[in-house]
Amino acid sequence: MSENKKTNQIQPPEEIVLCGASAYNQKFYINENFKNLPDEIKNQLKVMCVFCADIGGILQLVFDEEGNLEFRTACNEDDLLYDDIGSGLKIKELRQKNEDLLRGLELYCKVIFDKLEE
């Protein structure tokens, strides 16, 4: 186990939620740590999340420990309208349509948190 020698160093969390949307309360959320992203990118994220809202449940875009962006879906146990297969297909479609945006966001996350580790 390595010891951190800088006493005031900020450690990035293991996972970071970038944004999400819920079909249940019809709300979109973007993490305040990403408020400096250009409005156009924030709008694209909102469109992507809301686009998935018609399948039901909750969609989150989450950076994993390595800075890779993951799409995560969840639903309430009693949600009979949630379409698990449809969500997988929509996520695949979103990944293909927004490949450049998603790669750019991954790079942004890696750069930001590398700076925090220094």
TABELMO-V235534 format. One record per residue. N is the residue number from 1. RES is the residue in three letters. PSI is psi in radians with two decimals (999 if undefined). Layout:
n: [N	N]
res: [RES	RES]
psi: [PSI	PSI]
This chain:
n: [1	2	3	4	5	6	7	8	9	10	11	12	13	14	15	16	17	18	19	20	21	22	23	24	25	26	27	28	29	30	31	32	33	34	35	36	37	38	39	40	41	42	43	44	45	46	47	48	49	50	51	52	53	54	55	56	57	58	59	60	61	62	63	64	65	66	67	68	69	70	71	72	73	74	75	76	77	78	79	80	81	82	83	84	85	86	87	88	89	90	91	92	93	94	95	96	97	98	99	100	101	102	103	104	105	106	107	108	109	110	111	112	113	114	115	116	117	118]
res: [MET	SER	GLU	ASN	LYS	LYS	THR	ASN	GLN	ILE	GLN	PRO	PRO	GLU	GLU	ILE	VAL	LEU	CYS	GLY	ALA	SER	ALA	TYR	ASN	GLN	LYS	PHE	TYR	ILE	ASN	GLU	ASN	PHE	LYS	ASN	LEU	PRO	ASP	GLU	ILE	LYS	ASN	GLN	LEU	LYS	VAL	MET	CYS	VAL	PHE	CYS	ALA	ASP	ILE	GLY	GLY	ILE	LEU	GLN	LEU	VAL	PHE	ASP	GLU	GLU	GLY	ASN	LEU	GLU	PHE	ARG	THR	ALA	CYS	ASN	GLU	ASP	ASP	LEU	LEU	TYR	ASP	ASP	ILE	GLY	SER	GLY	LEU	LYS	ILE	LYS	GLU	LEU	ARG	GLN	LYS	ASN	GLU	ASP	LEU	LEU	ARG	GLY	LEU	GLU	LEU	TYR	CYS	LYS	VAL	ILE	PHE	ASP	LYS	LEU	GLU	GLU]
psi: [2.23	2.62	2.40	2.09	-0.32	2.19	-0.52	0.36	2.36	2.20	2.23	2.51	2.83	-0.70	2.56	2.14	2.14	-0.91	3.00	2.91	2.58	2.26	-0.34	-0.82	0.09	0.91	2.62	2.47	2.39	2.34	2.30	-0.42	-0.21	0.38	-0.31	-0.06	2.57	2.57	-0.63	-0.72	-0.75	-0.67	-0.68	-0.70	-0.73	-0.78	-0.75	-0.80	-0.75	-0.59	-0.63	-0.21	-0.43	-0.20	-0.17	3.03	-2.69	2.38	2.33	2.48	2.08	2.34	2.24	-3.02	-0.54	-0.01	0.19	2.44	2.16	2.53	2.22	2.36	2.65	2.84	2.80	2.61	-0.61	0.21	1.68	-0.24	-0.19	2.31	1.69	-0.75	-0.77	-0.65	-0.70	-0.71	-0.71	-0.70	-0.75	-0.77	-0.78	-0.73	-0.71	-0.80	-0.56	0.53	-0.81	-0.75	-0.81	-0.69	-0.73	-0.69	-0.67	-0.75	-0.75	-0.82	-0.78	-0.72	-0.81	-0.82	-0.38	-0.68	-0.64	-0.52	-0.38	999]
